C-alpha cells in the first residue's frame, strides 16, 4: 500500500497542530484580533521585541524601531526565546508535522465509518491526531516531535521528508481502505515544550511582568486560561486560578547543550519503546517520572 505526497502546499490558517481543541486556530486568532481592536487595542505585527527594561514605575519594551512604555506587560512568546533570562532554559522548540488528504469520495468516507466526524487523538506517548474538514479531507498529524540541536527555530526545519513519509505510512496502517489516496497538503510548525509538558507561569519586575510558556502543543485551548491567569497576577488578585498548583509550580529547566539534545533524543526513543511494549516504561522514563519530568510530573 502506498500514498502519494505532493510537493508542499501550505494552507493559510491551517487546522490545529495538536489535539488540545477542535477549532481552526487562524480563524480564532483573527476573531480575537477583531474583538481586541474593537476594544481599542493596537496590534503591531512583525515588530520583534528585543528587550525589557525597568524605567521607574514603568516597563520599556524595546523593538528595532520604537520603544513602548507600559505599566504592566504580559509575555506570550510561545516557541521563541524568552525575554526573561530566568526562563531561557525552561523551554525547547520541537517541530510538529501534518498531512492533509485530497477530499474523500462518498464511498471512501463510508468505508472508514467516521459518520459523526469526531476529532480523534490516540493514547500513545507519541500520538497522532486527526480531523475531517468541511470538504471531507482528513487532516493527519503528530507522532514525530523533532528537536534540533541548539534550540533553533528555522523555516528549513519545516521540510522533513522522512517525517512526512512516516506519517503517510501510519495513516495507511490506520486506514488501509484508503490505499492509493493522495496527500494534497503538508506543513509543519514549531511548538514550545517544557519539562513538565504543560504551561508554566512567571511574575517578575515587582509584579509588573507576567508570562506564560511551555504549552507543549496544547495551547489552542489552554492559552485562554493562561491569559486569565496573567491578568489576575498583573492585577495582584488572588483567584481560584492563581492558587492552582500548576500555576504556582515551575518546571525544572532543560540542561544546556549537548545534554539537552541527548536527553530529548533518549526520551523520544524511550517513549517509542514504551508504545511498542504495552506501555511499559523503561528505567529512564521511570526516573524522569520520579523527579517530576514529563506527563506524570
N, C-alpha and C positions, 0 to 999 in steps of 0.2 A: 504494500500500500504506500502511496505517496501523495503529497500535496505540493502544489507549486506556490512559491513565494515570489511575488513580483518585486521589481525594483522598488525601493522605499518611496512611498507616498504618504505625506503626513496629513492627518486630519486636524484642521483648525478647531480647537475646542474638543479634544478627544474625551472619551468616557473616562471614568475614574480609573487610576492606575492600580489601585489596591481595593480591597473589599470593605472599606470602612463605611461606605454609604452608596446606595444605588441612585446616584444623581449624575448629572452632566456638569462637571466642575467648571468648565469655561462659562456655561450659561449662569451657573451660580455666582461666579466671580463678577460677571457683567452686571447682574441684577444687584449684587451687593454694592458695586461701584455706583450704580444709578441711585440706589437708596441713599448712599453716603453723600453724593453730590447734591441730591435734593435737600439734604440737611445742612448744606453749606460747606462740606468738606472739600478741600482742594487736593487733587491727586496729580502727582508729578511722576510719570513713568520714565524709565531709563535714566534715573538720577541716582547714581551709585553713591552711597554714603561711605565716607572714608574714615570717619571717626566721631567720637563723642567727647565733649569737654565740658567740665563744670564752669559756669560763669555766674558766680554769686548764687542766687536762688534759682537760676535757670540752667538748662542744658543746651549746649550748642551742638547741633547736628550738622556736621560738615559734609559738603559734596564738592565735586570738582568746580562747580560754577557759582555756588552760593552757600550760605550758612543759614540754617533755620534755628531760631531760638525758641525754646518751648519750656513750659513749667514742668511738664511731665512727658515721658516718652515710653511707647510700647514697642518693643523689638520683636519682629516676627520674620526673621531672616531665613528660616527654613534650612535648606541644604548648604547655604553659603556660610563662610567662616563668621563666627560671632564677632560682634564689635566689642564684646566684653572678654578681656583676657582670661578671666576665670572660667569661661565656658568653651575655650577653643579646643580643648581635648575631650569635650563632652559628647561630641557627635562625629560621625564619619559619613561621607556620601556613598550611597550604593545605587546602582542603576537597575531599574525595573523595565522589563521589555513586554511588548504587547503585539499580538497579531489580530487582524480583522479579516474575516472571510468575505467572499463575494456573497450577495444575497442568496439565501436558501430558497429552493423551489418549494412549492406546497408539499410535494412528495418527500423531499429531504427533511422538511420540518416535521412532518408526520412520522418519519422513520425514527426520529430521536425522542419523540414523546414529550417534548418540552412545551406542553399545552398551556401552562399557567404563567410562563415567561418569568419565573423567579430569577433573582440574582443568586448565583451559586459560588461558593468557595469551598474547597475541600479542607480536610483537617490535618493535612500533612504539615510537618515543620516547614518544608519548602513547598508552599501551597500554590495552587492555581486558582484563579477566579475567572468567571465567565458570565457574559450577559448577552441577551438578544437585543438588537437595536430595533428601532421602529420599522426599518425596511428588511428585517429578518436576516441581518448579518449576525455572526457570532463573534463577539469580542473575546479573545482568549489571551490571558496574560499571567504573569507571576513566575514562580519557581526560582529562576535564577535571580539572585540579588548580588550583583557583581561590584566588588570593591577594587579600586585601582590604587596602586601604591602612591602614597604621598597625599592622600585626602584631596585629590584634584577633581575638579568639575570641568569637563571639556565636551564640546559638541561631538567630537570624533568618537567618544565612548558610546554614543547612541547607535552606532553602526557596529553590530556584532553578529555576523552571520552564524557563528557557532550556536549562539543562543536562539536565534530565530529558527534554525533548523531543529534544535532540540524541542522548542515549543511546538513546532508543526508535528513532530513525531508524537509528542504527548497528546496533542489534540486528536490524532488518528487512533491512538490507543483508547481514548475515551469515547470517540465517535467513529468506530470503524465503518458505520453505514455511510459516512461521508467521504469515502476514499475517492481521490481524484479532484476534490474541491480545491479551488484556488484561494490564496490569501491576497486580497487586493491592497491592503494597507499594513504597514508595520511602523512602529515608533518606539521610543524609549525616553526615559527621563530619570533624573536623579532625585532621590529622597534622602532625608537625613535620618539617621538612626542613632539611638543612644544605647548604652549597655543594658538598660532595663527594658528596651524595646517598646517604650511608650514615652509620651511627652514628659518633660520636666520643666520647672518654673524657677525664675530668679527675680530678685528685687535688690537693686543696688542704688548707689548715689543718693543715700539718705531717703530711700523710698520714692525717688522721682523717676527711676527707670525700671520698668518691668519687662520680663522676657519670657518666651516660651519656645521650646525647640525639642527636637528628638522624636518626632511623631511616628517615625518608622513606617510610613506608608498608610497610616490610619488617620490622616489629618482632615480628610474631606468632612467628616462629621465632628471630630473632636476639636478642631480649631475654633468652632463656635463656643464650646465650653472654655477653651483656653483664653479666648478673648474676654469672656466674662470674668475669669479669674484675674487676668491682668488689670481690668478696670477696677475690680474690687480692691486689689492690692494698691493701685495708684491712688485710690480714694482713702486708703488706710482703714478700710472696712473689714471687720471680721464676719464672715458669712459661712454658710454651710459648705460652700465650695473651698474657701481658703483654709478650712480646718481639716480637709481630707488629707490622709497620709500621702497619697500620690502627689498632692500639691506641695506638701511640706518636705517630702523626701527628695534628695538629689541623687542621681546615679553616680556610680564610680566612673572616673574618666577612662578613656582609651589610653593605652600607653603610646609613647612616641614610636616613630618608625625606626627599624623594620619590625618591631614587635607587634604593632597594630596590624600590619598586613599579614604576618604569620599567624597571629591569633584569629583573625577573621577567616582565613582560609582553613585553619584547623577546625574552627567551629562549624563552618559550612560543610566540610567533609563529615564531621560527626553527626550533624543533623541529617544529612543524606543517608548515612548508615542507619540511623535510628528509623528513618522512614522505610527502609528496606529490611528491617529486622523487628517488625512488630512493635515499633515504638520504644524498644529498649534503648536506654541512654547509656553511653559509654562513660568511662571514668572522667573524661574531660567535661562532658555535659553535666554530670552529677556534681563535679567540683564547682562549676560555674553556678549551678543552682544553689549550692551551699553558701556561696559568698554573695549572692544577690545579683547575679548577672544573667540576663535573658528573660524569656517569657515568664518563668516561675519566680522572678525576683519580686 
